[in-house]
Amino acid sequence: MNGTTTLTLGGLLAALLVLVANLRPWWTGGREMNKLAAFGKGFGAAACAAACPGGLLGWAHTHTGGLANGVGERGGSAATGTQPTSSLTSGQLTGLSMTGAVVVVVAVYLVVLAYKAASKPDKRRIAGGFFVGGTFLLTAGVAGALAWLPGALNAAGDGVVAAVQGSGLL
């Protein structure tokens, strides 16, 4: 599977199907927020990975899009007989610094620990959240809506570094 920074209509279809599969139990089950927690953890990890310009997390983000495009195009073509190859307007999160990267790694590590401790259905929901988040964050709309995230991660990292170095404590 190739990495990509562009989402096709087929990739959007695949992500929407996973999103609907995760939202349906919440919608039909009394709309309790705890039913979305596992999915949200995965989506949050994907958002952190999308802020990474490279490395293992950036690789995982771009390859999620390639996986979605391939599966969605084949599935959409098989179901409808059409070729959903049109690309959507692409977007990306930019501006992550090294201090922000520290926060990203810790956040993703916490999601990995939650994944390891989760039940089998919640593991699927976490993976689904990562898939949907990684896929949607290739679009200009979702990446634009979360354009504040790298700055917030950088600010949190700067705060951690300042606290560890004792800035302003004495």
Long-range contacts (C-beta under 8 A, 24 or more apart in sequence): 1-63, 1-66, 1-67, 1-70, 2-63, 2-66, 3-59, 3-62, 3-63, 3-65, 3-66, 4-62, 4-63, 4-65, 4-66, 4-69, 4-138, 5-62, 5-65, 5-90, 5-92, 5-138, 6-65, 6-87, 6-88, 6-90, 6-138, 7-65, 7-68, 7-69, 7-87, 7-88, 7-90, 7-135, 7-138, 7-139, 8-69, 8-72, 8-73, 8-84, 8-85, 8-86, 8-87, 8-88, 9-72, 9-76, 9-84, 9-85, 9-86, 9-87, 9-88, 10-68, 10-69, 10-70, 10-71, 10-72, 10-73, 10-74, 10-75, 10-76, 10-77, 10-84, 10-85, 11-65, 11-68, 11-69, 11-72, 11-73, 11-135, 11-138, 12-68, 12-72, 12-88, 12-135, 12-139, 13-72, 13-75, 13-76, 13-84, 14-68, 14-69, 14-71, 14-72, 14-75, 14-135, 15-68, 15-72, 15-131, 15-132, 15-135, 15-136, 17-75, 18-128, 18-131, 18-132, 19-128, 19-132, 21-128, 22-125, 22-128, 22-129, 22-132, 38-114, 38-118, 38-121, 38-122, 38-123, 38-125, 38-126, 38-129, 39-125, 39-126, 39-128, 39-129, 39-132, 40-129, 41-111, 41-114, 41-115, 41-126, 41-129, 42-111, 42-125, 42-126, 42-127, 42-128, 42-129, 42-130, 42-131, 42-132, 42-133, 43-129, 43-130, 43-132, 43-133, 44-107, 44-111, 44-129, 44-133, 45-107, 45-108, 45-111, 45-112, 45-126, 45-129, 45-130, 45-133, 46-129, 46-130, 46-131, 46-132, 46-133, 46-134, 46-137, 47-93, 47-133, 47-137, 47-146, 47-149, 48-103, 48-104, 48-107, 48-108, 48-149, 48-153, 49-104, 49-108, 49-130, 49-134, 50-92, 50-93, 50-133, 50-134, 50-137, 50-138, 50-143, 50-146, 51-93, 51-96, 51-100, 51-104, 51-149, 51-150, 51-153, 52-96, 52-101, 52-104, 53-94, 53-96, 57-104, 57-105, 57-108, 60-134, 61-134, 61-137, 64-130, 64-131, 64-134, 64-135, 65-134, 65-135, 65-138, 67-131, 68-131, 68-134, 68-135, 88-138, 88-139, 88-140, 89-139, 89-140, 89-141, 90-138, 90-139, 90-140, 91-137, 91-138, 91-139, 91-140, 91-141, 91-142, 91-143, 91-144, 92-137, 92-138, 92-143, 93-137, 93-143, 93-146, 93-147, 93-149, 93-150, 94-150, 95-150, 95-151, 95-154, 96-150, 96-153, 96-154, 97-154, 97-157, 98-157, 99-154, 99-157, 99-158, 99-160, 99-161, 100-150, 100-153, 100-154, 100-155, 100-156, 100-157, 101-153, 101-157, 102-157, 102-160, 102-161, 103-153, 103-156, 103-157, 103-160, 104-153
